[in-house]
Amino acid sequence: MIEAQQPILNLTRSPTVMPTVHDRGVTIFNKIVEKLSEDELTGK
């Protein structure tokens, strides 16, 4: 399925990834990393 989706993603200018409930762990991890990076840049 992923291989079938790739050609469509390649043709789409700005594809939007729509996370599902199964991506919750990855989504939370990415938000934590983003917050830590922002805190590091701002010196918090």
BAKE-362953 format. One line per 8 residues: number of its first residue (from 1); for each residue x, y, z of N, C-alpha, C, O. Coordinates in pm, 1 decimal, padded with zeros to 6 digits, always signed. Example, Ala and Ser with C-alpha at 12.3 -4.5 7.8 and 13.67 -1.06 7.14 Angstrom:
// BAKE-362953
1> +01319.0:-00569.0:+00780.0:+01230.0:-00450.0:+00780.0:+01320.0:-00330.0:+00780.0:+01423.6:-00331.9:+00846.5 | +01285.0:-00225.0:+00708.0:+01367.0:-00106.0:+00714.0:+01290.0:+00003.0:+00787.0:+01340.9:+00113.8:+00803.9 $
END
This chain:
// BAKE-362953
1> +00082.1:-00118.0:+00000.0:+00000.0:+00000.0:+00000.0:+00087.2:+00125.2:+00000.0:+00058.4:+00220.8:-00072.0 | +00192.6:+00125.2:+00079.6:+00280.8:+00241.4:+00086.3:+00346.2:+00266.5:-00049.1:+00358.2:+00381.0:-00092.6 | +00387.9:+00160.2:-00114.5:+00450.0:+00176.1:-00246.7:+00349.9:+00230.9:-00348.0:+00388.2:+00306.3:-00437.4 | +00224.7:+00195.1:-00335.8:+00121.9:+00246.1:-00426.3:+00093.6:+00393.6:-00401.1:+00057.7:+00466.1:-00493.8 | +00109.2:+00438.9:-00277.4:+00084.7:+00578.3:-00243.9:+00198.3:+00669.8:-00288.9:+00174.9:+00787.3:-00317.1 | +00320.6:+00618.1:-00296.2:+00436.2:+00701.8:-00325.5:+00425.6:+00777.4:-00458.0:+00457.6:+00896.2:-00460.1 | +00382.6:+00715.8:-00568.8:+00370.7:+00792.9:-00693.4:+00275.5:+00911.9:-00680.9:+00299.5:+01016.7:-00741.0 | +00169.6:+00897.0:-00604.8:+00076.2:+01007.8:-00585.0:+00141.4:+01117.6:-00501.8:+00126.0:+01236.0:-00531.7 $
9> +00213.9:+01078.7:-00397.8:+00285.2:+01177.8:-00317.1:+00388.5:+01252.2:-00400.3:+00407.6:+01372.5:-00382.9 | +00454.6:+01181.5:-00490.1:+00555.7:+01244.4:-00575.6:+00494.1:+01348.8:-00668.1:+00560.9:+01445.8:-00703.9 | +00369.5:+01331.2:-00706.9:+00302.3:+01423.9:-00797.5:+00232.4:+01539.1:-00723.7:+00189.2:+01635.9:-00786.2 | +00221.8:+01528.3:-00593.2:+00153.0:+01630.1:-00513.9:+00253.2:+01735.6:-00468.5:+00358.0:+01702.2:-00413.3 | +00221.6:+01862.0:-00491.4:+00315.2:+01970.2:-00457.1:+00348.1:+01975.1:-00308.7:+00465.2:+01969.5:-00271.0 | +00247.9:+01985.2:-00225.5:+00268.2:+01991.9:-00080.2:+00178.8:+01888.7:-00012.6:+00072.7:+01923.2:+00039.3 | +00220.4:+01764.1:-00012.8:+00134.4:+01661.6:+00047.6:+00120.2:+01683.1:+00197.8:+00217.0:+01717.0:+00265.9 | +00001.6:+01663.7:+00247.7:-00025.8:+01675.9:+00390.4:-00039.8:+01536.2:+00449.1:-00119.8:+01455.3:+00401.9 $
17> +00038.0:+01509.3:+00551.4:+00030.6:+01379.6:+00617.6:-00077.4:+01388.5:+00724.4:-00074.8:+01477.2:+00809.6 | -00171.1:+01297.0:+00718.9:-00280.3:+01294.0:+00814.8:-00257.6:+01177.3:+00910.6:-00288.0:+01062.8:+00877.1 | -00204.3:+01205.7:+01029.7:-00179.9:+01096.2:+01122.7:-00310.5:+01032.7:+01170.3:-00413.5:+01099.3:+01180.6 | -00304.1:+00904.5:+01198.5:-00419.7:+00832.7:+01251.8:-00395.1:+00804.1:+01399.7:-00289.5:+00837.4:+01453.6 | -00491.2:+00743.7:+01462.9:-00478.0:+00709.1:+01604.1:-00357.4:+00616.7:+01626.1:-00299.2:+00615.6:+01734.6 | -00320.6:+00541.0:+01525.5:-00207.5:+00449.1:+01536.4:-00072.8:+00522.0:+01536.2:+00029.4:+00463.6:+01572.2 | -00072.6:+00647.9:+01496.3:+00049.7:+00728.2:+01492.4:+00067.1:+00812.2:+01618.3:+00156.4:+00896.8:+01624.4 | -00016.4:+00790.0:+01717.8:-00015.2:+00875.0:+01836.8:+00121.2:+00879.9:+01905.3:+00166.2:+00987.8:+01944.0 $
25> +00186.7:+00767.4:+01920.9:+00318.0:+00765.6:+01985.5:+00419.4:+00849.4:+01910.7:+00494.5:+00926.0:+01971.2 | +00422.0:+00835.5:+01781.0:+00515.3:+00912.1:+01698.0:+00481.1:+01060.7:+01703.7:+00570.5:+01145.1:+01710.2 | +00352.1:+01092.3:+01701.3:+00309.1:+01232.0:+01707.5:+00351.1:+01296.4:+01839.4:+00401.3:+01408.8:+01840.3 | +00331.1:+01226.7:+01949.1:+00370.4:+01278.8:+02080.5:+00522.2:+01297.3:+02086.2:+00570.4:+01399.5:+02135.1 | +00597.1:+01199.4:+02036.8:+00742.5:+01209.2:+02035.4:+00788.1:+01331.1:+01956.3:+00874.3:+01406.2:+02002.0 | +00730.9:+01350.9:+01837.9:+00769.7:+01465.3:+01754.0:+00738.7:+01598.0:+01822.3:+00816.6:+01692.6:+01810.8 | +00626.4:+01606.7:+01893.1:+00592.2:+01729.9:+01965.0:+00689.6:+01755.8:+02078.8:+00728.2:+01870.2:+02103.2 | +00729.7:+01649.8:+02148.6:+00826.2:+01665.6:+02258.6:+00959.8:+01713.2:+02203.9:+01020.3:+01804.7:+02259.8 $
33> +01006.3:+01653.1:+02096.6:+01134.2:+01693.5:+02036.9:+01127.0:+01838.7:+01989.1:+01221.2:+01915.5:+02009.0 | +01016.4:+01875.9:+01926.7:+00998.8:+02013.8:+01880.2:+01003.8:+02111.5:+01997.9:+01069.8:+02215.1:+01990.3 | +00933.5:+02078.0:+02107.2:+00932.4:+02163.9:+02226.0:+01071.1:+02175.0:+02286.8:+01113.4:+02284.7:+02323.1 | +01142.4:+02064.6:+02298.6:+01277.9:+02068.3:+02354.6:+01371.7:+02151.8:+02268.1:+01456.4:+02224.6:+02319.8 | +01356.3:+02141.1:+02136.6:+01439.7:+02220.1:+02045.0:+01410.6:+02368.9:+02060.2:+01502.6:+02450.6:+02062.7 | +01282.6:+02404.0:+02070.4:+01246.0:+02545.0:+02088.5:+01300.0:+02597.6:+02221.4:+01352.3:+02708.8:+02228.1 | +01287.2:+02517.3:+02326.5:+01337.8:+02557.3:+02458.0:+01488.4:+02578.1:+02454.1:+01539.9:+02671.6:+02515.4 | +01558.2:+02492.6:+02383.5:+01703.2:+02504.8:+02373.7:+01743.0:+02632.1:+02299.1:+01838.3:+02699.9:+02337.5 $
41> +01670.4:+02663.8:+02193.5:+01700.9:+02784.3:+02115.1:+01670.3:+02912.1:+02191.4:+01740.6:+03012.0:+02176.4 | +01565.8:+02909.4:+02273.2:+01526.9:+03029.6:+02347.9:+01592.3:+03036.5:+02485.2:+01578.0:+03136.8:+02555.1 | +01663.8:+02932.0:+02524.8:+01733.3:+02930.9:+02653.6:+01643.5:+02905.0:+02772.5:+01676.3:+02945.5:+02883.9 | +01531.5:+02838.8:+02752.1:+01441.8:+02807.9:+02864.3:+01486.5:+02684.9:+02937.4:+01422.8:+02644.2:+03034.5 $
END
